[in-house]
């Protein structure tokens, strides 16, 4: 995801600056506005047992079908390959659900290129509903899931 401008916000940053799930912690880097729709976005450093593993991003909007058709609500880049296989996508998503709850968002959109793999399994574990696929600008078919924030 490409970051946009960093404007002034009217929410309490302390309430969204850090989230935990099990041994995983997310620490906010900065909020920003993303894309032409100026969607509220957050960038978080991801830590497991105090070790930095990568970066997670969140885009907060209820209108994700029109505004996030391909990107999805959550992005994740794992820079520490030794952490693969320990449910990082699932735990990051579970931790980030608190962010979406704070903004009273009822659902999020998750997209993936892969039919199998950890993202697909995560969506199954969170009882996600598979919805119509979308085609990226590069011509790739993106598998999309809608997840209840609850």
C-alpha positions in Angstrom: 0.0 0.0 0.0 1.2 3.4 -0.8 1.0 5.9 2.1 -0.7 9.2 1.6 -0.6 12.5 3.5 -0.3 12.7 7.3 -3.0 15.2 8.4 -4.4 16.1 11.8 -6.9 13.6 13.3 -9.8 13.9 15.8 -9.6 10.5 17.4 -7.6 9.5 20.5 -4.3 8.0 19.2 -3.6 6.5 22.6 -6.6 4.2 22.1 -5.3 2.8 18.8 -1.5 3.0 19.4 -0.9 -0.6 20.6 -2.8 -3.9 20.4 -1.9 -7.4 21.7 -3.0 -10.9 21.0 -1.3 -13.8 22.7 2.5 -13.1 22.3 2.0 -10.7 19.4 2.0 -6.9 19.8 1.3 -4.2 17.3 2.8 -0.7 17.9 1.6 2.2 15.8 4.0 4.1 13.6 1.7 6.7 12.3 -1.9 7.3 11.0 -2.3 8.6 7.5 -4.9 9.1 4.7 -4.7 6.6 1.9 -5.5 7.0 -1.8 -8.0 9.2 -3.7 -10.7 8.4 -1.2 -8.6 9.6 1.8 -9.2 6.4 3.8 -7.9 6.5 7.3 -4.9 4.2 7.5 -2.5 3.0 10.2 0.9 1.5 10.1 2.1 -0.8 12.9 5.3 -2.6 13.7 4.7 -6.2 14.5 6.4 -7.9 17.4 6.3 -11.5 18.7 7.9 -12.1 22.1 9.5 -8.6 21.7 11.2 -9.5 18.4 10.3 -7.3 15.4 8.8 -9.3 12.6 7.5 -6.8 10.1 4.8 -4.2 9.4 1.1 -4.4 9.3 -1.2 -1.8 7.8 -4.9 -1.2 8.4 -7.4 0.8 6.3 -10.6 1.8 8.1 -13.7 2.3 5.9 -17.1 0.7 5.8 -17.3 1.3 2.1 -14.6 -1.3 1.2 -16.4 -2.7 -1.8 -16.0 0.6 -3.6 -12.9 2.0 -2.0 -10.8 -1.1 -1.2 -11.9 -3.5 -3.9 -8.4 -5.0 -4.3 -6.3 -3.8 -1.4 -8.4 -5.1 1.5 -8.6 -3.8 5.1 -5.3 -5.3 6.4 -1.9 -5.6 4.8 1.1 -7.5 6.2 4.7 -7.7 5.3 6.8 -10.2 7.3 10.5 -9.3 7.2 11.7 -12.1 9.5 11.3 -15.4 7.6 12.0 -17.5 10.7 8.5 -16.5 12.0 6.6 -18.2 9.2 4.3 -20.9 10.3 3.3 -19.4 13.7 -0.1 -18.0 12.7 1.1 -14.4 12.2 -1.7 -13.4 9.7 -4.3 -14.8 12.1 -2.9 -13.2 15.2 -2.3 -9.8 13.5 -5.9 -9.8 12.3 -7.3 -10.8 15.7 -5.2 -8.0 17.3 -6.4 -5.5 14.7 -10.0 -6.3 15.1 -9.8 -4.0 18.2 -8.9 -1.1 15.9 -11.9 -1.7 13.7 -14.1 -2.0 16.8 -12.9 1.3 18.1 -14.1 2.9 14.8 -17.3 0.9 15.0 -16.7 -0.9 11.7 -18.8 -4.0 11.5 -16.9 -5.9 8.7 -13.5 -5.9 7.1 -12.3 -7.1 3.6 -9.4 -9.5 3.2 -7.9 -10.2 -0.2 -5.4 -12.8 -1.3 -4.0 -14.1 -4.6 -3.7 -17.7 -3.2 -6.4 -20.2 -3.0 -4.7 -22.0 -0.2 -2.1 -20.8 2.3 -2.2 -18.9 5.6 -4.5 -16.0 4.5 -7.1 -18.5 3.2 -6.8 -20.5 6.4 -7.0 -17.4 8.5 -10.3 -16.4 6.8 -11.7 -19.9 7.4 -10.6 -19.7 11.1 -12.4 -16.3 11.4 -15.6 -17.7 9.7 -15.1 -15.4 6.8 -17.5 -15.3 3.9 -16.0 -15.7 0.5 -17.4 -13.1 -1.8 -17.0 -12.4 -5.5 -13.4 -12.2 -6.8 -11.9 -9.0 -8.1 -9.3 -8.4 -10.8 -6.2 -6.4 -9.9 -4.6 -3.8 -12.2 -2.0 -6.4 -13.1 -4.8 -8.8 -14.2 -4.5 -11.1 -11.2 -7.7 -12.6 -9.7 -8.0 -11.6 -6.1 -9.9 -13.9 -3.8 -11.9 -11.8 -1.3 -13.4 -12.6 2.1 -15.7 -10.5 4.3 -14.9 -10.9 8.0 -17.3 -9.9 10.8 -15.5 -7.6 13.3 -18.0 -8.6 16.2 
